[in-house]
């Protein structure tokens, strides 16, 4: 069956969808409309029927649903087998997967089984109007340039896309779409791993991708103790603290807090960059923010080129003043 559909994989865990799947329906809708094809959401999970309907409300024309206990918590063998089986049956032209930890595992496994290419950690997607090929853009050479990659000869064209790169559309609960249920199960002996214990680590508690306000610090914060004022400001604003690669490499915050090419991609309503110069590696991870406030003592800092509000000054003076102003506003 050759459908030419464009698929978006909606990752779920314990019955709940990861936000990145719904985010990807936004570019998926745009690309499908350009190609004149159907946009289908693909959902693997346990008791996730509601996710299928929600995917339709976010723009999918159809949802392909595979349910089973083996998909309740991500397992490489089970998920790769199910997605590979679905692709072989329906033959979509494009498959988009969120570049989460699980997505980065699943995408390459399935692409290898299908003998096709995969562009990883994309930050931009488009269609070549002459050929109809998917154009996948990602940072290259340490974030010093952006590369656009094409897979002209093999199908499906596959890309993983970083969470936070695109924004979810406003859901339309009145949208109707087809829900296709597929009964796919993997033999227990073909599952080579077993989960014996799950530990909620710090990386699971820090959900920067969904934070609406982020206060982020760079090398200009001078020492780890100064991040206390960023935590205070973030707390007053109801936001989260983040860091640049330079701050993380210096050991001031764990890698789970890092924003940038080798960290997380975020798109909050407000991003406050404190003592961050604005190297391309960092800009890749936060340039999609609605409003960017930059504080830096260098008037020529690259961060000011993308900032909506620019404060030239010492963060050690500006941040306390901001904290005082917010406190007075709350009184």
C-alpha positions in Angstrom: 0.0 0.0 0.0 1.7 3.3 -1.1 -0.1 6.1 0.7 2.4 9.0 0.2 1.2 10.2 3.6 3.2 12.4 5.9 3.5 10.8 9.4 4.2 12.4 12.8 5.1 10.0 15.6 3.4 10.9 18.8 5.5 9.5 21.7 3.6 8.4 24.8 4.6 7.1 28.2 2.3 5.7 30.8 -0.7 6.9 28.8 0.4 10.5 28.3 1.7 12.0 25.1 5.0 14.0 25.0 4.4 17.6 23.9 6.8 17.3 21.0 4.5 15.1 19.1 1.8 17.7 19.1 4.4 20.4 18.3 5.4 18.4 15.2 1.8 18.4 13.9 2.3 22.2 13.2 5.1 21.8 10.6 3.5 18.5 9.5 0.3 20.3 8.6 2.2 22.9 6.6 4.3 20.3 4.8 1.4 18.0 4.1 -0.6 20.9 2.6 2.3 21.8 0.4 2.5 18.3 -0.9 -1.2 17.8 -1.1 -1.1 14.6 1.1 -2.7 13.3 4.2 -1.2 14.1 7.6 -1.4 11.1 9.9 -0.4 10.8 13.6 1.1 7.5 14.7 0.6 6.6 18.3 2.1 3.6 20.2 1.0 3.2 23.8 -1.2 1.5 26.4 -4.7 2.9 26.7 -3.9 6.0 24.6 -7.1 6.3 22.6 -7.6 9.8 23.8 -4.2 10.8 22.4 -5.5 9.9 18.9 -8.4 12.2 19.1 -6.2 15.0 20.6 -3.8 14.6 17.7 -6.6 15.2 15.3 -7.6 18.3 17.1 -4.0 19.6 16.7 -4.2 19.2 12.9 -3.9 15.5 11.9 -6.2 14.1 9.3 -6.0 10.6 10.7 -4.4 8.8 13.6 -3.0 5.3 13.4 -3.2 3.7 16.8 -1.3 0.7 18.2 -2.1 -0.2 21.8 -0.6 -2.9 24.1 1.0 -3.4 27.4 4.4 -3.6 25.8 4.1 0.0 24.6 3.2 1.5 28.0 6.8 2.3 28.8 9.2 2.8 25.9 11.1 -0.3 24.8 13.4 -0.2 21.8 12.6 -3.6 20.4 8.8 -3.3 20.7 8.5 0.2 19.4 10.9 -0.3 16.5 9.1 -3.4 15.5 5.7 -1.8 15.6 6.7 1.4 13.7 8.7 -0.7 11.1 5.6 -2.9 10.5 3.3 0.1 10.1 5.7 1.8 7.6 6.0 -1.4 5.6 2.3 -1.6 5.4 1.3 2.0 4.6 4.5 3.3 2.9 4.4 6.9 4.0 6.6 9.4 2.2 7.8 11.3 5.2 8.1 10.3 8.9 8.8 12.9 11.6 9.9 11.9 15.1 10.6 14.1 18.2 14.3 14.1 19.1 13.7 13.1 22.7 15.9 10.4 24.3 13.5 7.8 23.1 13.0 9.3 19.7 16.8 9.5 19.1 16.8 5.8 19.8 13.8 4.8 17.8 14.4 6.9 14.6 17.8 5.4 13.7 16.7 1.8 14.5 13.7 2.1 12.1 15.6 3.9 9.4 18.3 1.2 9.5 15.7 -1.5 9.2 14.2 0.3 6.2 17.6 1.1 4.6 16.7 4.7 4.3 18.3 7.9 5.6 17.5 10.0 8.7 18.4 13.6 9.5 18.9 14.0 13.2 18.1 16.9 15.6 16.5 19.1 13.0 15.6 22.7 13.7 13.9 23.5 10.4 11.7 21.7 7.8 10.5 22.6 4.4 9.6 21.1 1.0 11.6 21.6 -2.2 8.9 22.8 -4.6 10.6 21.4 -7.7 11.3 17.9 -6.5 8.8 17.5 -3.6 11.7 16.3 -1.4 11.8 17.1 2.3 14.4 19.7 3.3 15.7 19.1 6.8 17.9 21.7 8.4 20.1 21.1 11.4 23.2 22.7 13.0 26.5 21.4 11.8 30.2 21.7 12.6 29.6 22.5 16.3 26.8 24.8 15.6 28.9 27.1 13.4 26.7 26.7 10.4 23.3 25.3 9.4 23.1 22.4 6.9 20.1 21.5 4.8 19.9 17.8 4.1 17.9 15.9 1.4 17.2 12.2 1.0 16.3 12.1 -2.7 16.5 8.3 -3.5 15.2 6.4 -0.5 11.8 6.3 1.2 10.5 7.2 3.6 12.3 10.4 4.3 12.9 10.5 8.1 13.9 13.3 10.5 14.0 13.7 14.2 13.2 17.2 15.4 14.2 18.8 18.6 11.5 19.5 21.2 10.6 23.2 21.4 11.5 23.9 17.8 7.9 24.4 16.8 4.9 25.6 18.7 1.7 23.6 19.1 -1.2 25.0 17.1 -4.4 25.9 19.0 -6.4 22.7 19.2 -9.7 22.5 17.4 -11.9 20.1 19.3 -14.5 20.1 16.4 -12.0 18.6 13.9 -12.9 15.1 12.7 -10.5 12.5 11.4 -10.2 8.8 10.9 -8.8 6.7 13.7 -7.2 3.5 12.4 -6.5 0.8 15.0 -3.7 -1.7 14.2 -3.2 -4.9 16.2 0.6 -5.3 16.4 2.4 -7.3 19.1 5.9 -8.5 19.4 6.8 -12.0 20.7 8.1 -11.7 24.3 11.3 -13.6 23.4 12.1 -10.9 20.9 12.2 -8.2 23.6 15.8 -8.3 24.7 15.7 -5.9 27.6 13.6 -5.8 30.8 12.9 -2.8 33.0 13.5 -3.8 36.6 13.4 -0.4 38.2 12.7 3.2 37.2 14.4 6.1 39.0 13.1 9.6 38.5 16.3 11.5 37.9 16.8 15.3 37.8 16.5 15.3 34.0 12.9 14.2 34.3 12.1 16.9 36.8 13.5 19.7 34.7 11.1 20.2 31.9 12.5 23.3 30.2 10.8 22.5 26.9 7.4 23.3 28.4 8.4 26.2 30.6 6.7 29.5 29.8 9.4 31.7 31.4 13.1 30.8 31.5 15.9 32.8 33.3 19.2 31.5 31.8 22.7 32.3 32.9 26.0 32.2 31.1 29.7 32.7 31.8 28.9 36.3 32.7 27.4 35.0 36.0 31.0 34.6 37.1 30.5 31.8 39.6 27.9 29.1 40.5 26.8 30.9 43.7 25.5 33.8 41.6 22.9 31.5 40.0 21.0 31.8 43.3 19.7 35.2 42.2 18.5 33.7 38.9 16.6 31.0 40.8 15.1 33.7 42.9 14.0 35.7 39.9 12.7 32.6 38.1 10.8 31.7 41.3 9.1 35.1 41.5 8.1 34.9 37.8 6.9 31.3 38.0 9.6 30.2 35.6 12.6 27.9 35.4 16.4 28.4 35.5 18.6 27.3 32.6 22.2 27.8 31.5 24.4 28.1 28.5 27.0 25.5 27.5 29.8 27.6 29.0 28.1 27.6 32.4 27.4 23.9 32.2 31.0 23.1 31.0 32.2 25.1 34.0 30.3 22.8 36.3 28.0 25.5 37.6 24.8 23.6 36.7 24.1 20.0 35.5 23.7 19.3 31.8 20.0 18.9 32.2 19.7 22.7 32.5 21.6 23.4 29.2 20.0 25.3 26.4 21.6 25.1 23.0 22.6 22.8 20.2 24.0 20.2 22.6 21.4 20.9 25.2 17.7 21.6 24.9 15.7 23.6 22.4 13.2 25.8 24.2 10.5 28.3 23.0 9.0 30.0 26.1 6.9 33.1 26.2 9.8 34.9 27.9 13.5 34.1 27.8 15.8 36.2 30.0 19.5 35.7 28.9 21.8 36.8 31.7 25.5 37.1 30.9 25.2 35.1 27.8 27.2 36.3 24.8 24.9 34.6 22.2 27.0 32.2 20.3 25.2 30.4 17.4 25.3 27.2 19.5 23.1 28.8 22.1 20.9 30.8 19.7 19.9 27.6 18.0 18.3 26.5 21.3 16.3 29.6 22.2 15.7 31.8 19.2 12.1 30.6 18.9 11.2 32.3 22.2 8.3 34.8 21.9 10.1 37.5 23.8 13.9 37.6 24.5 15.4 39.9 27.1 19.2 40.0 27.0 21.4 41.4 29.8 25.1 41.8 28.9 27.8 44.4 29.6 29.1 44.1 26.0 27.0 46.3 23.7 28.2 44.3 20.8 27.3 40.9 22.2 25.6 38.7 19.5 22.7 38.0 21.8 21.5 41.5 21.2 20.8 40.8 17.6 18.0 38.4 18.5 16.8 40.2 21.6 13.5 42.1 21.8 14.7 44.0 24.9 18.4 44.8 25.4 19.9 45.8 28.7 23.6 46.8 28.6 24.9 46.5 32.1 26.4 44.3 34.8 24.1 41.3 35.5 25.2 41.5 39.2 23.4 44.9 39.4 20.6 44.4 36.9 19.2 41.1 38.3 18.9 42.3 41.9 17.1 45.4 40.5 14.7 43.2 38.6 14.1 41.0 41.6 13.2 44.1 43.7 10.9 45.5 41.0 9.1 42.1 40.7 8.7 41.9 44.5 7.2 45.4 44.6 4.8 44.5 41.8 3.6 41.5 43.8 3.0 43.5 47.0 
